Amino acid sequence: METYEFEGKTTEEAIENASRELDIPVEELSIDVIEPGSAGIFGLVGGKRAKIKVSVKRAPETEKEDVVKVAQEALEKILTLIPIEAAIKAEQAEDRVILSIVGDRSGLLIGRKGKTLDALQLIVNKIVNKAMDKKVDVVIDSEDYRKRREDSLTQIARKMGDKAKKTKKAVTTAPLNPHDRRIIHLTIKEDQELETRSRGEGVMKRVVIIPKYKGK
């Protein structure tokens, strides 16, 4: 998000200068006061000019469109370097952006246990987060791998949950990426007798499924 600095005798004048020079109404500007300014002694000596930093507010829908566009363009550039001919279907789903790779050879981008997709996803997320200056969740899929993976992880989570309740002991998954961990957490959340915690450092962490004990 681009920012601009403006000055004036007062904060109000600096804001008016920003609105006039950018040709944007004041209500559409995000304003941070760097220096409020002061008149000095008797308005003659030691006065300081007011200084502000402004940026243009984004409309929610416009920002969503920008996020999708940045994510799609980032993935397209990466695919041209591989190179592989494929189309990208982009969509906004709740709090995330989903990019689906479609093409005759798109299956090659999945990799063993989805590791190639995970690598692409990590790179694109870093690019988008830096460009938008905020945390954005971008999911990259090919040939519905993520859906098949989600179904598999859901089954695994339920089986491990049953084991934890039966043995009354915590069970731990293999190291998982953030997207896969989220599926485990959400699946177990449906069971009132269980709770989950993430364990480890870095991107790949384990999920611990813990049985709840009555009275504790």
C-alpha positions in Angstrom: 0.0 0.0 0.0 1.6 3.3 -1.1 2.0 6.1 1.5 2.6 9.8 1.0 3.8 12.6 3.3 2.4 16.1 3.4 3.1 19.2 5.5 1.1 22.3 6.5 1.1 25.0 9.2 -1.5 22.9 11.0 -2.6 19.3 10.9 -5.8 20.4 9.2 -3.9 22.3 6.5 -1.7 19.2 5.9 -4.8 17.1 5.5 -6.3 19.6 3.1 -3.0 19.6 1.1 -3.1 15.8 0.9 -6.7 15.7 -0.3 -6.1 18.5 -2.9 -2.8 17.1 -4.4 -4.0 13.5 -4.5 -7.5 14.6 -5.7 -9.1 12.2 -3.2 -11.8 13.1 -0.6 -10.5 13.3 3.0 -12.9 10.5 4.1 -11.1 8.1 1.6 -7.7 8.7 3.2 -6.1 6.9 6.0 -4.2 9.5 8.0 -1.3 9.2 10.5 0.0 12.3 12.2 3.8 12.3 12.3 4.2 15.8 13.7 1.2 17.8 15.0 3.0 21.1 14.5 3.3 24.1 16.8 3.0 27.8 16.5 6.2 28.5 18.6 6.7 31.5 20.8 4.1 34.2 20.0 3.7 32.5 16.7 7.1 33.8 15.6 10.0 31.7 16.9 10.4 27.9 17.2 7.4 27.0 15.2 7.1 23.5 13.6 5.1 22.6 10.6 2.6 19.8 10.9 3.5 16.6 9.1 1.2 13.7 8.2 1.5 10.3 6.4 -1.5 9.2 4.3 -2.6 6.2 2.3 -5.7 5.6 0.2 -8.3 3.4 1.9 -9.3 0.3 0.0 -12.9 -0.7 -0.4 -13.3 -4.3 0.9 -14.4 -5.7 -2.4 -11.6 -3.9 -4.3 -9.1 -5.3 -1.8 -10.4 -8.8 -2.3 -10.1 -8.5 -6.1 -6.5 -7.2 -5.6 -5.6 -10.2 -3.4 -6.9 -12.7 -6.0 -5.2 -10.9 -8.8 -1.8 -10.7 -7.1 -2.0 -14.4 -6.1 -2.9 -15.5 -9.6 -0.2 -13.5 -11.3 2.4 -14.7 -8.9 1.6 -18.4 -9.6 1.4 -17.7 -13.3 4.9 -16.3 -13.3 6.2 -19.3 -11.4 4.6 -21.8 -13.8 6.2 -20.0 -16.8 9.6 -20.7 -15.2 9.1 -24.4 -14.7 7.9 -24.3 -17.6 4.4 -26.0 -17.8 1.4 -25.0 -19.8 -1.6 -24.7 -17.5 -4.6 -22.5 -16.7 -5.3 -21.1 -13.3 -8.8 -20.9 -11.9 -8.9 -18.3 -9.0 -11.6 -17.8 -6.5 -12.2 -16.1 -3.1 -13.6 -18.5 -0.6 -14.4 -17.1 2.9 -11.1 -16.0 4.4 -8.8 -17.5 1.7 -7.9 -17.4 -1.9 -8.0 -20.7 -3.8 -5.9 -21.2 -7.0 -6.7 -24.4 -9.0 -4.2 -25.4 -11.6 -5.8 -27.0 -14.7 -3.9 -28.6 -17.5 -3.0 -31.9 -19.1 0.2 -32.1 -17.0 -1.0 -30.3 -13.9 -0.8 -33.6 -12.0 3.0 -33.3 -12.1 2.8 -30.3 -9.9 1.3 -32.3 -7.0 4.5 -34.1 -6.1 5.0 -36.9 -3.6 2.4 -36.4 -0.8 1.7 -33.0 -2.2 5.1 -31.6 -1.4 5.4 -29.7 -4.8 2.0 -28.1 -4.3 3.1 -27.2 -0.7 6.3 -25.6 -2.0 4.4 -23.5 -4.6 1.8 -22.6 -2.0 4.5 -21.4 0.5 6.2 -19.2 -2.2 3.0 -17.7 -3.4 1.8 -16.9 0.1 5.1 -15.1 0.9 4.7 -13.0 -2.3 1.1 -12.1 -1.7 1.6 -11.3 2.0 4.5 -9.0 1.2 2.6 -7.3 -1.7 -0.6 -6.8 0.4 1.3 -6.0 3.6 -0.9 -8.3 5.6 -1.5 -12.0 6.3 -3.4 -13.7 3.4 -4.2 -17.4 3.2 -3.6 -18.7 -0.4 -4.4 -22.4 -1.1 -3.0 -24.0 -4.3 -4.7 -27.1 -5.7 -4.4 -29.4 -8.7 -6.7 -32.2 -9.8 -8.7 -31.8 -6.6 -5.7 -33.1 -4.6 -6.6 -30.9 -1.6 -10.1 -32.2 -1.4 -8.9 -35.8 -1.5 -6.2 -34.9 1.0 -8.9 -33.3 3.3 -11.1 -36.4 3.1 -8.1 -38.6 4.0 -7.0 -36.3 6.9 -10.5 -36.1 8.3 -10.7 -39.9 8.4 -7.2 -40.1 10.1 -8.2 -37.5 12.7 -11.4 -39.4 13.6 -9.5 -42.7 13.9 -6.8 -41.1 16.1 -9.5 -39.4 18.1 -11.2 -42.7 18.8 -7.9 -44.2 19.8 -7.2 -41.3 22.2 -10.6 -41.7 23.9 -10.3 -45.5 24.1 -6.7 -45.5 25.6 -7.3 -42.2 27.5 -3.9 -41.1 26.3 -2.8 -38.3 23.9 -1.9 -39.3 20.4 0.3 -37.3 18.0 0.2 -36.9 14.2 3.1 -36.8 11.9 4.6 -33.4 11.0 2.0 -31.4 9.0 1.9 -28.1 7.1 -0.5 -25.4 8.4 -3.3 -26.2 5.9 -3.3 -29.9 6.9 -3.1 -29.1 10.7 -6.1 -26.8 10.3 -8.1 -29.8 9.0 -7.1 -31.9 12.0 -8.0 -29.2 14.4 -11.4 -28.5 12.9 -12.3 -32.2 12.7 -11.4 -32.8 16.3 -13.2 -29.6 17.4 -16.5 -31.3 16.5 -15.9 -33.9 19.3 -16.6 -32.5 22.8 -14.5 -35.2 24.4 -11.3 -34.1 22.7 -9.0 -31.1 22.3 -5.9 -30.4 20.2 -2.7 -28.6 20.4 0.1 -27.9 17.9 3.6 -29.0 18.9 6.9 -28.1 17.3 8.6 -25.1 15.6 8.7 -23.9 12.1 6.3 -24.6 9.3 5.9 -28.3 9.9 4.4 -29.1 13.2 2.6 -32.1 14.8 -1.0 -32.0 16.2 -1.5 -33.6 19.6 -5.0 -35.0 20.1 -5.8 -35.0 23.8 -8.8 -36.7 25.6 -10.6 -34.5 28.1 -11.1 -35.9 31.5 -14.3 -35.2 33.5 -13.8 -33.1 36.5 -10.6 -31.6 35.2 
